[in-house]
Every structure is written in structure tokens, then in C-alpha cells.
Amino acid sequence: MTTFLGKIGELSLKGSNIKTFENQLLNNTRQYLKSTEAKIALRAGRLYITCEEKDEEAVEYALSHLLGITGWAKTVTTEKNIEAIQECVKTLALQAVQEGKKTFKIEAKRQDKTFPLNSYEIACEGAKLVYDENIMDVDVHKPDITFYVEVRDKVYIYSDSKKALRGLPVGTSNKGLLLLSGGLDSPVAGYRMARRGMKIECCYFHSYPYTSIEAQQKVEELAAKLSGYSITTYLNIVPFTDVQMKIKEKAPEEWSTLMLRVCMMKVANMLCYRVHSDCIITGESLGQVASQTLENMSVTEHFAEYPLLRPLCGMDKEEIIRDAVLIDTYNTSILPYEDCCVLFSPKHPVLRGRIEDAERIYKEMDIDALIQEAFEKRDVKHFFCGKEIKAE
């Protein structure tokens, strides 16, 4: 059996409601691992997952995607005495030498205060066999490898501590509807809100045949990748061709993109009500494109009946790309299939739209019936932990 340790971060700062966050973290971990026989527990700032070798890959996937922990490691466990610790460190050191490592240090943490040695003494005594037998040299400043020793109910020893994604457990901060396009921005926006504990449902606007089936498949893949972090998500695919054609016919050309955003907000309002979402999430970043000037963003927000969250608002493209690479959506997002926002983009879009003008143009388009029809014709796909769940 192998034991993995997850390190709790922001949760430890919570007060009397900490149990709510801990229970959600435990429940989320169980969701990731429900197809395994892994045993899961949470004690004294550590998430413990014990599993057989056949389930190790599933556990590593869960810990690398689980929101609410700051780091994790695959450990070796031993008895609570210094001789056992010394032997275990020696074994790990011999393995490290085979990998080309030459110097080491030990960092110790004593959670069990009944253990006769303190943390400093554990670190010193734990290195005895490695040092005395000249297996590796000690270097406390820039070692090739660090051995971590944690004295808890057992002794847990590890050397490869991996960083996790931090944040809050998904499910502790309501539910948001993400307007998911095929670009770089919106998947990152959804991920960033999931990191703040929010459940995510997705909405994609498809304009077939002007946007291809490949464009839709691209968005489905992005939704699947997001579900790796949000655990579960539904993708609502809204057919928007007729709506866009009506906009092209009735709206001034320079207003076409902004009116498209307005119509999307109308669908988002209906969908939020239907799926019990508490807010709308977009990938807008201030000043990035013409529809994202402050004035135009104010026009869009005017038509939203729910709080409109823009987690990327103050980020530049390089920061967004870094997050996209981190969550493995970058390569999918840059595939050359255009979404419906690009389809009818005017050469000279309005840059500083006024709400009163937007209301007038929207009324003149007489488009409510088409928006309602598109909403009712939407298709829904379900994704769980990175994979699509096919309807039976």
C-alpha cells in the first residue's frame, strides 16, 4: 500500500466554518477516486490517501487537479523511532545516488509532540547512516535532494514534493455560468473561478455552418479539461446562426459584435435561471479587443440580470497564456477553428457604445423570439473529471 500526503493551505486560515471547507475537500477527493479502492482521510492539516499500486495513477491525477491543497507527495511510511527513520532515509539516499544525486539535507516536522526528539534533532539524527556511511554529502543550502520527514500517527518520508493549485475546494462558493468560447481566455476564466470554490456550468454559442463542427469539438475538449478541475460540468451548446443573421440584417454594422454580446447575455440570463446559477462568468480582459472597452463592457453588463464576473479583467495576454499552459488548455485553444464572435466582426466596431443606443438597437432588431428559440434548441453534454459522460 502507498500513502500520498496532500498539504492543506488556505483552508487552515478558516475559523469556525473550517469543517465546511474540509468536508467539501474530502467529498471532492472521493469524487475523483470513486472508481478506486483508495482510503481517504483528513487530519491535522494533511490529506491522506492510501491506495494499492494499481490506483496510484488515478490518485496522482486527482491530486494534480484537486483545488484546495498547496502541494502533495508520494510517501514512504515507517515506524515512529529514530532507527526506522535512519534506515528509511538511507534507502531513499541510495536510490537518489543511482539517479546522480550527490548532496542532501533533511527537513523534519513533528506533529506528534510525544515523540522524544524535536524537529531539529530528527533532521540531525535522521541523516546519521547516510553521513556515516559516506553515501551522500550534506548541503543545507543547495542540496541535490531534500528528504522530508513528518512524524504524525506514523512517520511519513518523501523527497519529491509537487506543487498543487491552491485555492478553495470546488463547491464552497456557489455556482457560475461560464460563457465558453474556443479561445484562450474563457477556459482560464472558468478555472480561476473554480479555484475560488465555484461550481462551473458552461455555455457555448455555435453558428453552424459558418462555424465548423471542429470548432464545436474544440470547445467540448476545453469543457472536458475544465471538468478535470471543477470535477463535473455541463456544456450547453446553443445554436446561434439565426440570431447572428438577424443581427447582421438589422443592426448597424459597427454594432454587430456588441449586439452579439448583448444577445448572449439574454441567453445567459435564461440559462442561469434554468440551471440555478448565481452569476455569469466571461473571459473579458479590459482593453483587449474592441468589445472590451470599459464603455462596451458596461453595455454588456447592463443586459445581464445576474452578477457578471470577469476574473481576467486586469490580466494581460502573457499572464492568461501562462494559466492556459498550466491547465493544459493552451494547445487546444490555439487550434485554428474560429468561433461565432469572429464570424461577422465589423472592420470598424463601435468602441464606446452607449447604453441608450444599445437599448434602442436591440429593440429595433425584434430578436427576442429567435433568442428564445435558440435557448430551447440547445444541446447539453456532461463532463466528469476530464471525460464526457455519455447519456444512456
C-alpha positions, 0 to 999 in steps of 0.5 A: 500500500502507498500513502500520498500526503496532500498539504492543506493551505488556505483552508487552515486560515478558516475559523469556525466554518473550517469543517465546511471547507474540509468536508467539501475537500474530502467529498471532492477527493472521493469524487475523483477516486470513486472508481478506486479502492483508495482510503481517504482521510483528513487530519491535522492539516494533511490529506491522506490517501492510501491506495494499492499500486494499481490506483496510484495513477488515478490518485496522482491525477486527482491530486494534480487537479484537486483545488484546495491543497498547496502541494502533495507527495508520494510517501514512504511510511515507517515506524515512529523511532529514530532507527526506522527513520535512519534506515528509511532515509538511507534507502531513499539516499541510495536510490537518489545516488543511482539517479546522480544525486550527490548532496542532501539535507533533511527537513523534519516536522513533528506533529506528534509532540510525544515523540522524544526528539524535536524537529531539529534533532530528527533532521540531525539524527535522521541523516546519521547512516547516510553521513556515516556511511559516506553515501551522500554529502550534506548541503543545507543550502543547495542540496541535490535532494531534500528528504522530508520527514513528518512524524504524525500517527506514523512517520511519513518520508518523501523527497519529491514534493509537487506543487498543487493549485491552491485555492478553495475546494470546488463547491464552497462558493456557489455556482457560475455560468461560464460563457465558453468560447474556443479561445484562450481566455474563457477556459482560464476564466472558468478555472480561476473561478473554480479555484475560488470554490465555484461550481462551473456550468458552461455555455457555448454559442455555435453558428453552424455552418459558418462555424465548423463542427471542429470548432464545436469539438474544440470547445467540448475538449476545453469543457472536458479539461475544465471538468478535470478541475471543477470535477463535473460540468455541463456544456450547453451548446446553443445554436446561434446562426439565426440570431447572428443573421438577424443581427447582421440584417438589422443592426448597424454594422459597427454594432454587430459584435456588441449586439452579439454580446448583448444577445448572449447575455439574454441567453445567459440570463435564461440559462442561469435561471434554468440551471440555478446559477448565481452569476455569469462568468466571461473571459473579458480582459479590459482593453483587449479587443474592441468589445472590451472597452470599459464603455462596451463592457458596461453595455454588456453588463447592463443586459445581464440580470445576474452578477457578471464576473470577469476574473481576467479583467486586469490580466494581460495576454502573457499572464492568461497564456501562462494559466492556459499552459498550466491547465493544459488548455493552451494547445487546444485553444490555439487550434485554428477553428474560429468561433461565432464572435469572429464570424461577422466582426465589423472592420470598424466596431463601435468602441464606446457604445452607449447604453441608450443606443444599445437599448434602442438597437436591440429593440429595433432588431425584434430578436427576442423570439429567435433568442428564445428559440435558440435557448430551447434548441440547445444541446447539453453534454456532461463532463466528469473529471476530464471525460464526457459522460455519455447519456444512456 
